[in-house]
Amino acid sequence: MLDKLRSNMKVFLWIAAIAFIVSIGAGTIFGSRRRGQNQTPEQGLIGVVEGVPIPYRDFSDEYRQRIVNYAQQSGTEVSDASRDAIREETWNSMVTDILVTNQIERLGIDVPDQVVFDVLWNNPPQSVYQAPAFQDANGNFSFDAYHREIQLHPERWDAVASYYRGSLQRQILQREIQSAAMVSDNELWDEFVARNEKVRVSFTSIDPRRLSRVPLKPTEEEAREYFQAHRADFERPATVILSFVDLPKIATPEDEDDIVLRLEELASAVREGEDFEELARVYSEGPSGPQGGDLGFFGRGAMVEEFDEVAFGLGIGEVSDPVKTQFGYHIIKVEDRRTENGELQVHARHILMEIRPSEQTLVELERDLRELSELAEKSGLPAAADELGYDIKATSPFVDDRYIPGVGNLRPAVKASFESDVGSPIGPYVTPDAYYMFEVAEKLPSVLPTYDDLAGELQGEDPEHPAATALIRERQSDRASAIAEEIAALVRSGRHLEEAAAASGYQVTQSEPFSRKDYVPGIGSGNAFVGASFGLRTSQTSGAVHVEDPDRYYVIRVEEKTAANQQEFTEQEAQLRAQLLQREQMQVFSAWLEDLVADAEINDYRDSFF
């Protein structure tokens, strides 16, 4: 077992050395794909791009890895909106990778072997820099060790060389396309002015929501009139209720047994002399994995109870058997112990393997889902669920948006449910957590309630009718605009802005100098406030200026204007031109990619999975 593990360690060392390739997306996936037409979602494909299939499993693995990377980098939970954005980003990355690869082949772009070798020889992957196998006794990267490994085992570096070759080919293609980018002298000067012409202003701000609601409250007759004039604003949208069966992606007892067995093998290997830190870098799925599983010193209570109990029960150098916590299964090694401020602390490392369904479990779930889907198409979901022994659930009514109650963000299923008749099967669909099969149980049409319908739903003490609330907000905005105009009129009559604002109970604030490109604290950027400020002469005061987000009215006086300096422009011209050229090059390349995608034959089956 130990010999096998050592053999695997060599393999994983090289995998770790090219881990950065995986992190960029589909770069290494598409090289091994075979072209093929006539593929369908039923064959496990999420799409076909110019004849190149994208298996759902490849997409799912890449998507899952991007989710993990995002969570580790942000340190926060991944919201539904972020998951949607990452899913879209994953799809776009895989599609463009195929199309760019096709263009490289079509144009015959190649890179000589010697060029690839020189790049590999002189530019080790970042992860190689961190690998203990390539560090000297002082922990510094050893080019001699790196070069020796390449010379002794060149076959191990084929994947890295292949990545470098593809990267160089893409650079050549990108440079060719970007060569069309240009920056004119006028564009350069306009950008310099936008960045360097500055203005400092004084202003007063009127927030409609801070105005008293009491004098603006309408009578019931006024509220009724407002409701009739704006009745469409109070329409209740159509809703749908779905029946559904979910097959959660949950690890089976056999999956957990397999995780425990793998950790037991690792623990035995460490006890027989293998390096725990190196194994953790390769195998641990926790955020401390890249640091060799190092958790530093910690006292009792710093970790979850199960972890604490084992860690503090080990002696220095001892390695635990697998221990289960809410995060998964761990093996723990205690590196040191100390007492600080009367508290015992241990320095530990761990290897974490998360509890997730195995590939075999997912394959079986997909088989069960396919069986359920086929039967539901023939006899309906309730009958299919009953025959196969599944519990059938129901959602609460939901609108045509993105979310299904009890399921989550699943826009394709929402869209299909509103387009389908009652009794129609919808699906199957896949989310990161489960497989789903739906059926439209009920469709509720949109409702245009009467004023009295809404009044009858009011609850609590002194409730306010929705029409009255909407009318008050409209009146608040109108009143805020009028106040701003009153202040501006007083200034035009000869009063100072400070005096005019005080007459209405407002104060004047001074800004720091800002350019057209700057964010103005409390105001925002690129909005009507900024535009009005640069449209005024020094000492000139504006009329009422409305910014919609956040909803505010302003009266602005320009205190000082600083023109763009020609001498500074001359000094910065070369650097600024390089910046604008780079921006223009990116825009040219992005436009080329958009055209490439628009003209490509792309079969997108994502709606069958999400």
N, C-alpha and C positions, 0 to 999 in steps of 0.2 A: 504493500500500500504506500509506503514511504517513497519507494523508487518511482512509483506512478505519480505521486504528488510532486516529487522533484521535477519529473519530466514535464508535468503540467505547469509548474512554476516557470520553467524556461519559456514555454509558450505564452504564458500570461505576462511575462516580463516584456515580451515583444508587443503584445497587445497593449500593455500600458504605455509603451513607447509611442504608439500611434493613436492613443486615445483621443488626441485632439482632432483627428480626422473625423471620428464619429460625431464629435460635438458640433461640427459645422453643418451637419445635416446629411444629405443623401449622397455626398461625394463618393463614398466607397460602395454604395448600394447599387448604383446604376451600372457600374463597370461590369458586373456579372449578370446583368439582366439580358435575357434573350428577347428579341423582337417577336411580336406575334399579334395577329388580328383575331377577330371573332371571340374575344374574351368577354365574359359577362360578370356581373356582381356575384352571381351564384358560384362562380369559380374562385371566389375570395379576392376579387380585385376591387380596389377603390377607384381605379381609373385607368385609362389607357391614353398615352400621349404619343402621337405620331407612331403608333404601332408598338410602343414600349409599355408593357404592363406595369402597374404599380400595385403590388399585392397589399391587401389590407393589413396583413401582419407587419410588413415593412413600415407602412405608414404609422400604424399604431405604436410600434417600437420607437420610431423617431419622435412621434408626438409625445409619448410618455417621457422620453429622455429630456425633451425640451421643457416639459412641465417640471421635472425634477431640477433641472438647471435653474429655471426661473425661481423656484421656491428656495433653493439654496442661496442664490445671489440676492434675492429680495429680502429673505428672512421673514416672509409673511405667508399667510395662506393664499392659495391661488383662487381668485374669485372666478365666478362663472364667465364674466366679461373677459378676463384674462385668458381663460381656457379657450374661449371662442377665438380670440385674437391669435393665440399660439397655434390653434388648429389650422386657421387660415394661413398663417405664416408657414407652417409645415407643408401644407399643400402647395403653396406658391413656390417654395424652395425646391420641392421635388419636381414640379412641372418645369420650372426654368432650368434646372440642372439637366434634365433630359434634352430640352430644346437647345441649350448651349452646347452640350456634347454633340448633338446632331450637326450643329453649325460648324463645330471644329472639324468633324469628320468630312463634311461637305466641302469645306474650304481647304482641306488637306493640311491643316496646321500641325506641324510636328516639332519636336524638340530633340536635338541630337543626344545620344546616350551620354556623351562626355559632359554636356551641359548639365544634365540631370545629376550625374555623379558628382560634379563639382559643387552643386547646390547641396546635395546630401552630405558631402564630405565637410563642407564649411558651415553648414547651418543645421545642427542637430535639432530635432523637435524639442519643444520646451519641456515636455514630460521626461525626455531623456536626461536633461540637465538635472532633474530632481531624483533620478533613479540611483540608489546606492551603488549599483553595479558599475556606475561610471563616475564615481567620486573617489578622490584620493584620501589619504589618512586624515587630512584636515577638513574633509567635507567639501572640497572644491571640485568642480567638474574637471575631468581629465580627458582632454582631447586624444591623448595617446591611447587610453583604454577604449574610447569610442571608435577611433580609427582601426585599432586592432580587431575589434569585434566585426567591423564591416569587412575587413580583409579576410578574417578567418571564417565568417559565416555570412557571406553576401546574400544567400537565399533568404535569410531572416529579414532582410531589409527591402525585399521586393515590394511589399505593400507601401512602405514609406516612399520609396522611389516612384512608385506608380502615382501616389498622391502628388508628389512634387512635379511629376511630368504633367499631370492634369492641371495643376495650379499654374504652371508656366504657360501651358497652352491657352488657358483662360486669360492670362495677363496679355499675351500676344493679341488675342481676339479683342479684348477690351481696349487695348491701346489703339488698335486699328479703327475701331468704331469711334472712340473718343477723339480721334485726330480731327474730326469735323467741328469740334468745339472751338468757339472764338469769343473773345471779350473786346468790345469796341471801346474807344477812348471815352465816348459819352456814357456808356454803361459804367465804366470805371469811376468817372467823376460823380455820377449820380449816386453810386453806392457809397463813395467817400462822404458825400454831403449828408446822406441819410444817417450815416454813422457818427458824423462829427459836428454837423450843425446842431446847436443846442439851444434850448429855451428854458427859462426859469419863470414860473408863473405863481400868482396868488389866485386862490379860488374859494368859492363857497359851495357846499354840497347840500342838496335837499334830497332826503331819502323818503319816498312816498309812504313806505310802511311805518315810518315813525310819526306820521301825522295822526292826530286824534281821530278815532273812528266815530266818536259820539255825534259831532255835528254833521257828519256825512251819512249817518244811518238813514236809509230810506223808509218811507211809510210802506205799509203793505201794498197799497195801490201802486206805488212806484216800483216796488219789487215785482209785482205781477206784470206790469207793463214791460219791465226789463226782461223778464222771463219770456214773454211772448215774442219780443223782438230778437231774442238770442236763444230761442228754444232748442235749436240744433246743437248748441253747446252742451246741453244737458242730456243728450241722447245716451242711453245705455247700449253699449255695443253687443253684438251677437256673441254667444258663448257656445262652447261645446263641452260635453262630458264624454270621457273615454272609459271603456273597460280595458283592462290590460293584464298581461301576465309578465312578470319580471323573473329573469334568471340571473341572480347576483353572481358577480365574479368573486367567489369566495374560495379560499384554499380548502382542499379536502384534508381529512386526517392523513391520507397518504402523502399529500404535498408537504405537510408539516413534518412527517416522519423523514422525508427526503432531506429537508432543510437541516433537521437535527443530525442526520447521518453525515452530511457534508461538514457540519461544524465539528462533529466528533472526530472526523478524519483530520481536520485542521488542528484541533487541539492535540491529537496524538502526534502529528508531525512536529508541532512546537516542542512537545515533551521529548522528542527524539532529536532535537537540535535545530529545527528550522527557525528562521527569523520571524517572530510574531509581527514585528513592524512591517516587514516586507509583505507578508501574507495579508495584513490588514489593508495595505495600499491596493492590493489586487482584488481582494474579495469583499471587503466591508462595504455595505451600502449606506452607511451612516455618513453624515457630513464630516466626521472626523477621519474618514477613510483616507483621503489624500495626505493626511498628517500621520499616517501609520496607526490610526485608531487612538491617538493620544488624547486623553481626557484631562490631563494635568492632575494636580492635587485637588481633592474635594473632601468635605466632611460628611458626616451622616446627615441624611435628609436632603442632600443636594441632588441625588438621583432617585428614581422611582424605587419603591420599597423592595421589590424582588431583586433589583440590581444591587442596591445597598447591602442587602443581607449577604449576598454571595461575595461581593468585593471586599467587605470588611471581615469576611471569614477566611480569606486566602492569606497565605504567607507570601513574603517577597519572592518573586520568581515563579510562583505557582500559577497554573492555568486552570480555569474552571471547566466543568462540563457545560453543555448548552443550558442557558437559563432563558425563560420566556418572560417578556414584559409587554407592555402595550405597544411597543415599537417593533417587536419581532423577537427573534432568537439571537442571543449573544454568547460568545465565549469571552472571558475576561482574564487578563493577566495583570497582576499587581507588580509594579516596578519598584515601589518604595513606600515607606510609611514614615510619618512624622507626627509630632505633637506640637500644635501651635495654639497659643492662648488657652492651654488646657484641653484642647479638642484634638482627638485623633483624626488624622487625615491620611488618605491613601492616594498614591499616584498610580493610575491604572490606564491600560489600553483595552480596547475591545474590538471584536469583529462582529458586525451586525448583519444579519440577513433578514430582510423584511418578509413577512408572511403574505405571500401572494399566490394565486393559483398557478399551477404549472402549465406548460404548453399543452400537455395531454389533457388536463382539466378543461382548458379553454376550447380545445378541439371537440371534446365531448359536449360541452355546452353549446357550441355552434351546431353540432349534429342534432341536439335536442331542439334547438331553436328552429332549425330547418324543418324538422318533423312537425313541430307545432305550427309553423307558418303554412306548410302545405296542407295540413288538416284544417286550419282555420279558413283557408281560401275555399275549401270544399263545403264545410259544414258550419262555419262561423266560429268565432273565438270561444264563446261560452261552452259550446259542445265539444270543441277540441280540448279545451282545458279540462273539462270533466272526464273525457276519455283518457287523457294522459295523466290525470291526477294532479293537476296544478290548481292552486288557488287563484281565483280571478278577483281583481281589485277594480276600484272605480276612482276616477279623479273627481275633484270638485269642479264646478263650471269654471272655464278659463276663456280669456279673450284671445284674439288673433295677434299674439305678440311673439314671445320667444320661449316662455316658460310653461311647463305642464306641472300642475301641483302634485307633489309627491314624487316627481321624476326629475325635474330640473330643466336646464336650458337645452331644448331640443327643437329648434326652429323648424327643421324639415318635417318633423312629425306634426307640429302645430299647423303648418301650411297645408299638409296633406289632409288633416282632419277637417279643416274648414272647406276643402275642395271636394270632400267625399260625402256620400249619402250615409244615412243612419244604417247600421248593420254592415258597413264596409270594413273589411280588415285593413289595418294600416301597419306597414312594417315588412320585415323586422328592422329594428334599429339597435345601434350599439352606442353605449356611453362608456366612459372610463370605468364605471362601476358595475354595469349590468347590461344584459341583453333584454330587449323588450319586443313584445308583440301587442298591438293595440287593435281596438275595434270602436267605431263611432257608436256610442250608446244613445246619445241624445244631442240634438241641436236646438238651441234656444235662440229665436230671432232677436234682432235689436229692438229695443223698446224706447219709445219717446214718451217719457212720463209727463203727467200734467203737473201744474204747480201744486195742486192739492195732494197728488201722489207723493211728491217730495216732502211736503209739509207733514204728511202722516208718518214719515219715517224718522222724523227728528226725535232725538232723545236728549236727556239731561236737563239741567235747569236753564231756563231762558235760552233755548237753542236758536240758532240763527239759520234762516232759510238759505240754501246755496245761492239762490238768485240775489238775495240781499248781500251776501258776502262778495259775490262777483261785482255787484254794483258799487259797493264801498271801495273795493280795490281800484276800480276804474275812476271813481271820484278822487281817491287819494292821488292817483297819477296826474289827473287833471289839475288838482290843487297844487301839487308840487311844481308842475309846469308854470302855473300862474304865479306862484311865489318867485320862481326864478326870473320870470319876465318882469315882475314888479321891482325886483332888485336891480335888474339891468336898466329899467326905465329910470330909476333914481340916479344911477350912475350917469346916464345920458343927460340928466337934468343938472349935473354938476356935482353930485355927491360922490365922496370916495366910496370905493367898494366896501371897505370895512364899516363905514357908517351906514351904507344902504343895507348891508347884510344884517347888522345889529338891529336895524329898525324892524326887521322881520324875525328877530330872535336867532340869527345864525352867526357863526364865526367864520373868519377867513383863515385859510391854511396856506402856507408857502411850500412849494415843492423844491426839491433839489433840481439842478439842471438836468435835462434829459434830452435824448435824441429821438428821432423817429423810430429807431430800432429798439429803444430801451423799454423795459417794464417799469411803469410808474407805480410805486407802492400805493395800494388801496384803490387804484384807478384801472390798471390793466395796461395793455399794449395794443397798438394798431387800431385804436377805436376812435370814436368821434371826439373825445376829449383831446387826444394827441393831435388829430387833424386840425381841430379848431385852434389849438395853441400855436401851431406853426402857420396858421392862416392869418394871425393877427399881427399888427405892428407893435413895437415896443410902446407900453403905456396904454394900449388900446384894450377895451373890455368887450367881451362877447355878449351876445344875448343868451337865452336859455339853450344849453347844450345837453342833449339827452343821450345817455349811454344805456343800452338795453340790458347788459349783463356785467355787473349787477345793475338793477334798475335805479338810476340816479339822474338828477338834473343838476347842472353846474352853471355857474357864472364865472368866467375866467378872465383874469387880467395878466397880460404879459409884462413881466418886470425887466427881463433882460434877454437879449438874443446874441448868441455867439456864432459868427459865420464860420464856415469851413475855411481852414487856413491853407493857402496855396503852397506855402513852403513845406508844411507837414504832408501835404499830398505828394509833393515831389519825393520826400523822404520815404513815404510808405508805398509809393506807387508799385514798385516791383513785388513787394510782399502781398499787397492787396490784389494785384493782377493774378498772382499765383493762386490765391484763395478763390477768387471768382472763377478762374479757369477750371479749378478743381470742381467747384460747384457746377459749372456749366457742363463739364465732362460727365459728371454723375447724372445730370439731367438728360444729356444726349444718350447715355447708355441705358438709362431707365426707359426713355422713349423707344429706343430700339427693342428692348425687352418686351415692352407693351405691344409693339407691332408684331413681334415674333409670336407672342401668345395669341394675339387676336387672329393671326393668319393660320395658326396651327390646328390640326385635327385633334381635339381633346374630348374624350368621353369621360365625363365626371359622374361617378356613381356614389358620391358622398351622401346623397339623400337616402341611399339604401342602408346607410350605416349610422348616420347621426340625425 
